[in-house]
Structures are given as C-alpha cells and as structure tokens.
Amino acid sequence: MKTITIHQPNYMPWSGFFHKWKLADTFVILDTVQFHKNEWQNRNRIKTKQGEQWVTVPVTYRFPQLIHEVRIAPNNWAKKQITSIEQAYAKSPYLDAYWQPIKTILQQKHGRLVDLNVALIRELGRMLDCTTPLHLASDLPVDVTNPTERLIQITQHLQGGVYLSGAEGRNYLQPSAFTGANIKLLFQQCTPPKYPQMHGDFIPYLSVLDVLLNIGEDAKGLIANMGDMQP
C-alpha cells in the first residue's frame, strides 16, 4: 500500500523531517494551515561556539494567514544570517562540500516564506538522497478545515492506503476516522541521531544543516536509520 506523509514546511528542518520523508512513498508539504510566528515555520537552530543559536526569517504576518499566504519581510536578513552560519561552521569538515547551494538559495529573492522553505527542503533532500515525490497541499483539490479530515482527504486524493504521522499525532488524531476511511494509520518512531559535532557538548534537534556540515555523506545513512514506522 502507498504510504503518504504530510508535514508543515519548516525552515531548514531537523533530521527527523527527512527521516519521515524517506519512510513515505509520497510527501506532502502542508502549507494550507494557519501560520504560527516564531515556531519552526520561519526559524531553526544551528550551533556556534557560544552554544545553540536561532536563525530566523522575518515575515510580514496578519492573523489568521495560512502558511502559503505569509510573505518574507523586505529587509536584508539573509546577508546577516549567511554570515552567522559561515562563522559558526567555518572549521566544519564539510562546509565546502554542502554550503554553496544552500547559500545560493538564501541569496535569492523569495516573496513567500513557503517558496524559500520548499527550495531549501528540496535541496537538503537532494543532498540526503530523499527521492520520494513532494507535493504542496495548496496545489491539491482539498479544501476542508477539520484537521483529521484534511489529512484523510489528501491521502485519498493521492491514492494512499497508509497515512504516516509524526509521533505527536498520537495526541490529537482520531484513529477511528482513518479506519472508517479504510486508511491504515502509522506513526513515525525515531531517535535523534548522535554524531561528531563541533563546539563542545552535543546538542540534539538542530537543523539538518548541522549534520551535513559535520559528517557529510555519512548523514544519509545516519538519518535513514533513525527509526521506523509503528501502529
């Protein structure tokens, strides 16, 4: 059976995002739900000599905009952020191998936050051998507001027989609704990977950029083996 997974478009996501992508047969970027400022949609964390540091994309946002409606604020945030990342990872062993394509995307002019996020997600996924097809929810003919029904209709539209949720889905999804729609509900099980990391004690859950710049090609296997799916 075809496995569908759905996830909001995080900014330079952590490793578990790409592990979930690898588990599925189709990956949908959920950009049709309400935007929440200063959560994972427009920021993430890197590691510096001083410890973890947030890197944030400033946005112009009016409640209750959907993610695909949110625009990037017209200021020179990218130049400052590029400098911060380059300073943090100046001595990382794989900066030269992986950084330039990401830097190029950050330097480009993106009107909407989702366009920047998806460009980065696609490039990071390419580096990690994520080959599962990726779709935007805003491109699909699904227009329901009930969270569970939205996931079910997207899965049905893409002819999926399995819906793969993140582990947090156990707290809010209605399993009986999936059973009634003849969709098997599974949950991602993954453990944050540990790997050689610069600047002192290990910090988990950073942007996947930290993994790539520290261990390079080995990031592919590390992320693929973070865990599995379970009922």
Contacts in CASP RR format, 6 or more apart in sequence:
PFRMAT RR
TARGET T0000
AUTHOR 0000-0000-0000
METHOD contacts of the structure
MODEL  1
MKTITIHQPNYMPWSGFFHKWKLADTFVILDTVQFHKNEWQNRNRIKTKQ
GEQWVTVPVTYRFPQLIHEVRIAPNNWAKKQITSIEQAYAKSPYLDAYWQ
PIKTILQQKHGRLVDLNVALIRELGRMLDCTTPLHLASDLPVDVTNPTER
LIQITQHLQGGVYLSGAEGRNYLQPSAFTGANIKLLFQQCTPPKYPQMHG
DFIPYLSVLDVLLNIGEDAKGLIANMGDMQP
1 160 0 8 1.000
1 161 0 8 1.000
1 162 0 8 1.000
1 184 0 8 1.000
2 25 0 8 1.000
2 26 0 8 1.000
2 158 0 8 1.000
2 159 0 8 1.000
2 160 0 8 1.000
2 161 0 8 1.000
2 162 0 8 1.000
3 23 0 8 1.000
3 24 0 8 1.000
3 25 0 8 1.000
3 26 0 8 1.000
3 160 0 8 1.000
3 161 0 8 1.000
3 162 0 8 1.000
3 163 0 8 1.000
3 164 0 8 1.000
3 186 0 8 1.000
3 229 0 8 1.000
4 24 0 8 1.000
4 25 0 8 1.000
4 26 0 8 1.000
4 28 0 8 1.000
4 154 0 8 1.000
4 155 0 8 1.000
4 158 0 8 1.000
4 160 0 8 1.000
4 161 0 8 1.000
4 162 0 8 1.000
4 163 0 8 1.000
4 164 0 8 1.000
5 20 0 8 1.000
5 21 0 8 1.000
5 23 0 8 1.000
5 24 0 8 1.000
5 26 0 8 1.000
5 27 0 8 1.000
5 28 0 8 1.000
5 163 0 8 1.000
5 164 0 8 1.000
5 165 0 8 1.000
5 166 0 8 1.000
5 188 0 8 1.000
6 27 0 8 1.000
6 28 0 8 1.000
6 29 0 8 1.000
6 30 0 8 1.000
6 137 0 8 1.000
6 151 0 8 1.000
6 154 0 8 1.000
6 155 0 8 1.000
6 163 0 8 1.000
7 17 0 8 1.000
7 20 0 8 1.000
7 21 0 8 1.000
7 27 0 8 1.000
7 28 0 8 1.000
7 29 0 8 1.000
7 30 0 8 1.000
7 166 0 8 1.000
8 29 0 8 1.000
8 30 0 8 1.000
8 31 0 8 1.000
8 33 0 8 1.000
8 40 0 8 1.000
8 41 0 8 1.000
8 67 0 8 1.000
9 29 0 8 1.000
9 30 0 8 1.000
9 31 0 8 1.000
9 41 0 8 1.000
9 67 0 8 1.000
9 113 0 8 1.000
9 114 0 8 1.000
9 117 0 8 1.000
9 118 0 8 1.000
9 121 0 8 1.000
10 17 0 8 1.000
10 40 0 8 1.000
10 41 0 8 1.000
10 44 0 8 1.000
10 117 0 8 1.000
10 121 0 8 1.000
11 40 0 8 1.000
11 41 0 8 1.000
11 42 0 8 1.000
11 43 0 8 1.000
11 44 0 8 1.000
11 55 0 8 1.000
11 57 0 8 1.000
11 113 0 8 1.000
11 116 0 8 1.000
11 117 0 8 1.000
11 120 0 8 1.000
12 44 0 8 1.000
12 55 0 8 1.000
12 102 0 8 1.000
12 120 0 8 1.000
12 124 0 8 1.000
12 207 0 8 1.000
12 208 0 8 1.000
12 209 0 8 1.000
13 40 0 8 1.000
13 44 0 8 1.000
13 121 0 8 1.000
13 124 0 8 1.000
13 207 0 8 1.000
13 208 0 8 1.000
14 44 0 8 1.000
14 192 0 8 1.000
14 205 0 8 1.000
14 206 0 8 1.000
14 207 0 8 1.000
14 208 0 8 1.000
15 192 0 8 1.000
15 193 0 8 1.000
15 208 0 8 1.000
15 211 0 8 1.000
15 219 0 8 1.000
15 222 0 8 1.000
15 223 0 8 1.000
15 226 0 8 1.000
16 188 0 8 1.000
16 190 0 8 1.000
16 192 0 8 1.000
16 208 0 8 1.000
16 223 0 8 1.000
16 226 0 8 1.000
17 121 0 8 1.000
17 208 0 8 1.000
18 124 0 8 1.000
18 125 0 8 1.000
18 128 0 8 1.000
18 130 0 8 1.000
18 208 0 8 1.000
18 223 0 8 1.000
19 188 0 8 1.000
19 190 0 8 1.000
19 223 0 8 1.000
19 224 0 8 1.000
19 226 0 8 1.000
19 227 0 8 1.000
20 27 0 8 1.000
20 164 0 8 1.000
20 166 0 8 1.000
20 188 0 8 1.000
20 190 0 8 1.000
21 27 0 8 1.000
21 125 0 8 1.000
21 130 0 8 1.000
21 132 0 8 1.000
21 134 0 8 1.000
22 128 0 8 1.000
22 130 0 8 1.000
22 132 0 8 1.000
22 223 0 8 1.000
22 224 0 8 1.000
23 164 0 8 1.000
23 188 0 8 1.000
23 228 0 8 1.000
23 229 0 8 1.000
24 132 0 8 1.000
24 164 0 8 1.000
25 132 0 8 1.000
25 160 0 8 1.000
26 132 0 8 1.000
26 133 0 8 1.000
26 135 0 8 1.000
26 158 0 8 1.000
26 160 0 8 1.000
27 130 0 8 1.000
27 132 0 8 1.000
27 133 0 8 1.000
27 134 0 8 1.000
27 135 0 8 1.000
28 134 0 8 1.000
28 135 0 8 1.000
28 136 0 8 1.000
28 137 0 8 1.000
28 140 0 8 1.000
28 154 0 8 1.000
28 158 0 8 1.000
29 114 0 8 1.000
29 117 0 8 1.000
29 118 0 8 1.000
29 121 0 8 1.000
29 134 0 8 1.000
29 135 0 8 1.000
29 136 0 8 1.000
29 137 0 8 1.000
30 67 0 8 1.000
30 137 0 8 1.000
31 66 0 8 1.000
31 67 0 8 1.000
31 68 0 8 1.000
31 114 0 8 1.000
31 136 0 8 1.000
31 137 0 8 1.000
31 138 0 8 1.000
32 66 0 8 1.000
32 67 0 8 1.000
32 68 0 8 1.000
32 137 0 8 1.000
32 138 0 8 1.000
32 142 0 8 1.000
32 150 0 8 1.000
33 66 0 8 1.000
33 67 0 8 1.000
33 147 0 8 1.000
33 150 0 8 1.000
34 64 0 8 1.000
34 65 0 8 1.000
34 66 0 8 1.000
34 67 0 8 1.000
35 41 0 8 1.000
35 59 0 8 1.000
35 61 0 8 1.000
35 65 0 8 1.000
35 66 0 8 1.000
35 67 0 8 1.000
35 69 0 8 1.000
35 70 0 8 1.000
35 113 0 8 1.000
37 59 0 8 1.000
37 61 0 8 1.000
38 56 0 8 1.000
41 67 0 8 1.000
41 70 0 8 1.000
41 113 0 8 1.000
41 117 0 8 1.000
42 56 0 8 1.000
42 57 0 8 1.000
42 58 0 8 1.000
42 59 0 8 1.000
42 70 0 8 1.000
42 113 0 8 1.000
43 54 0 8 1.000
43 55 0 8 1.000
43 56 0 8 1.000
43 57 0 8 1.000
44 54 0 8 1.000
44 55 0 8 1.000
44 206 0 8 1.000
44 207 0 8 1.000
45 52 0 8 1.000
45 53 0 8 1.000
45 54 0 8 1.000
45 55 0 8 1.000
45 203 0 8 1.000
45 205 0 8 1.000
45 206 0 8 1.000
45 207 0 8 1.000
46 52 0 8 1.000
46 53 0 8 1.000
46 55 0 8 1.000
46 84 0 8 1.000
46 85 0 8 1.000
46 88 0 8 1.000
46 89 0 8 1.000
46 206 0 8 1.000
46 207 0 8 1.000
46 209 0 8 1.000
46 210 0 8 1.000
47 53 0 8 1.000
47 88 0 8 1.000
47 197 0 8 1.000
47 198 0 8 1.000
47 199 0 8 1.000
47 203 0 8 1.000
47 206 0 8 1.000
47 210 0 8 1.000
48 84 0 8 1.000
48 87 0 8 1.000
48 88 0 8 1.000
48 199 0 8 1.000
49 88 0 8 1.000
49 199 0 8 1.000
51 199 0 8 1.000
51 203 0 8 1.000
52 203 0 8 1.000
52 206 0 8 1.000
53 84 0 8 1.000
53 88 0 8 1.000
55 81 0 8 1.000
55 84 0 8 1.000
55 85 0 8 1.000
55 207 0 8 1.000
56 77 0 8 1.000
56 81 0 8 1.000
57 72 0 8 1.000
57 77 0 8 1.000
57 81 0 8 1.000
57 113 0 8 1.000
57 116 0 8 1.000
58 72 0 8 1.000
58 73 0 8 1.000
58 75 0 8 1.000
58 77 0 8 1.000
59 70 0 8 1.000
59 71 0 8 1.000
59 72 0 8 1.000
59 73 0 8 1.000
59 113 0 8 1.000
60 70 0 8 1.000
60 71 0 8 1.000
60 72 0 8 1.000
60 73 0 8 1.000
61 70 0 8 1.000
67 113 0 8 1.000
67 114 0 8 1.000
68 112 0 8 1.000
68 114 0 8 1.000
68 136 0 8 1.000
68 138 0 8 1.000
69 112 0 8 1.000
70 112 0 8 1.000
70 113 0 8 1.000
70 114 0 8 1.000
71 111 0 8 1.000
71 112 0 8 1.000
71 113 0 8 1.000
72 110 0 8 1.000
72 111 0 8 1.000
72 112 0 8 1.000
72 113 0 8 1.000
72 116 0 8 1.000
78 106 0 8 1.000
78 107 0 8 1.000
81 106 0 8 1.000
82 103 0 8 1.000
82 106 0 8 1.000
82 107 0 8 1.000
85 99 0 8 1.000
85 209 0 8 1.000
86 95 0 8 1.000
86 99 0 8 1.000
88 199 0 8 1.000
89 95 0 8 1.000
89 99 0 8 1.000
89 198 0 8 1.000
89 213 0 8 1.000
91 198 0 8 1.000
92 198 0 8 1.000
92 213 0 8 1.000
92 214 0 8 1.000
93 213 0 8 1.000
93 214 0 8 1.000
93 215 0 8 1.000
93 216 0 8 1.000
94 212 0 8 1.000
94 213 0 8 1.000
94 214 0 8 1.000
94 215 0 8 1.000
94 216 0 8 1.000
95 213 0 8 1.000
97 216 0 8 1.000
98 127 0 8 1.000
98 209 0 8 1.000
98 212 0 8 1.000
98 213 0 8 1.000
98 216 0 8 1.000
99 213 0 8 1.000
101 123 0 8 1.000
101 127 0 8 1.000
102 120 0 8 1.000
102 123 0 8 1.000
102 124 0 8 1.000
102 209 0 8 1.000
105 116 0 8 1.000
105 119 0 8 1.000
105 120 0 8 1.000
105 123 0 8 1.000
106 116 0 8 1.000
106 120 0 8 1.000
108 119 0 8 1.000
110 116 0 8 1.000
110 119 0 8 1.000
114 136 0 8 1.000
114 138 0 8 1.000
118 134 0 8 1.000
118 136 0 8 1.000
121 134 0 8 1.000
122 134 0 8 1.000
124 208 0 8 1.000
124 209 0 8 1.000
124 212 0 8 1.000
127 212 0 8 1.000
127 219 0 8 1.000
128 208 0 8 1.000
128 212 0 8 1.000
128 219 0 8 1.000
128 220 0 8 1.000
128 223 0 8 1.000
129 220 0 8 1.000
135 158 0 8 1.000
137 154 0 8 1.000
140 154 0 8 1.000
140 157 0 8 1.000
140 158 0 8 1.000
141 157 0 8 1.000
142 150 0 8 1.000
142 153 0 8 1.000
142 154 0 8 1.000
142 157 0 8 1.000
144 150 0 8 1.000
144 153 0 8 1.000
147 172 0 8 1.000
148 173 0 8 1.000
148 174 0 8 1.000
148 177 0 8 1.000
148 178 0 8 1.000
149 177 0 8 1.000
151 163 0 8 1.000
151 165 0 8 1.000
151 173 0 8 1.000
152 163 0 8 1.000
152 177 0 8 1.000
152 178 0 8 1.000
152 181 0 8 1.000
152 183 0 8 1.000
155 161 0 8 1.000
155 163 0 8 1.000
155 181 0 8 1.000
155 183 0 8 1.000
156 181 0 8 1.000
156 183 0 8 1.000
160 183 0 8 1.000
161 182 0 8 1.000
161 183 0 8 1.000
161 184 0 8 1.000
162 183 0 8 1.000
162 184 0 8 1.000
162 185 0 8 1.000
162 186 0 8 1.000
163 178 0 8 1.000
163 183 0 8 1.000
163 184 0 8 1.000
163 185 0 8 1.000
163 186 0 8 1.000
164 186 0 8 1.000
164 187 0 8 1.000
164 188 0 8 1.000
164 229 0 8 1.000
165 173 0 8 1.000
165 185 0 8 1.000
165 186 0 8 1.000
165 187 0 8 1.000
165 188 0 8 1.000
166 187 0 8 1.000
166 188 0 8 1.000
167 187 0 8 1.000
167 188 0 8 1.000
167 189 0 8 1.000
167 190 0 8 1.000
169 187 0 8 1.000
170 187 0 8 1.000
173 185 0 8 1.000
175 185 0 8 1.000
178 184 0 8 1.000
178 185 0 8 1.000
179 185 0 8 1.000
185 231 0 8 1.000
186 229 0 8 1.000
186 230 0 8 1.000
186 231 0 8 1.000
187 229 0 8 1.000
187 230 0 8 1.000
187 231 0 8 1.000
188 227 0 8 1.000
188 229 0 8 1.000
189 227 0 8 1.000
189 228 0 8 1.000
189 229 0 8 1.000
189 230 0 8 1.000
190 226 0 8 1.000
190 227 0 8 1.000
190 228 0 8 1.000
191 226 0 8 1.000
191 227 0 8 1.000
192 204 0 8 1.000
192 205 0 8 1.000
192 226 0 8 1.000
193 211 0 8 1.000
193 222 0 8 1.000
193 223 0 8 1.000
193 226 0 8 1.000
194 202 0 8 1.000
194 204 0 8 1.000
195 211 0 8 1.000
195 214 0 8 1.000
195 215 0 8 1.000
195 218 0 8 1.000
195 219 0 8 1.000
195 222 0 8 1.000
196 214 0 8 1.000
196 215 0 8 1.000
197 203 0 8 1.000
197 210 0 8 1.000
197 214 0 8 1.000
198 214 0 8 1.000
208 219 0 8 1.000
208 223 0 8 1.000
211 219 0 8 1.000
211 222 0 8 1.000
211 223 0 8 1.000
212 219 0 8 1.000
215 222 0 8 1.000
END
